[in-house]
């Protein structure tokens, strides 16, 4: 999935992750494959968090960051996607949702902030597409 981010010019400039072992392992693997060379912001408050905790974490993203990768848990991460985009999707392990927010910076986000779901990728679908392209 990190290669997918790289291929689609979606290399994050900030990565935040739950401190849970699986989430942290996923964040490390995706960041490495996407050629992200910054630190991982490990956030205990994202462990099994509700959407409000994710939104609060987004408010604390450093100024100037434009593309943020958030690695967390269900049901909170799926609920966050719905909160931000109005799109109801289940976020299975390693799924990626590209959501565009019309904000000058993440610190300007509110509970009313709405964006657009641009693209949604599931790992299994990407593996099938990759096998087809390799022939």
Protein Blocks (a to p, Z undefined) as FASTA:
>chain_A
ZZmmmmnopacfbdcddfbfklmmmmmmmmmmnopabdcdddfklgopafklmmmmmmmp
cghiabdcdddddfklmmmmmmmnopacdddehiacddddddfbfklpcfklccddfbdc
dfklmmmmmmmmnZZ
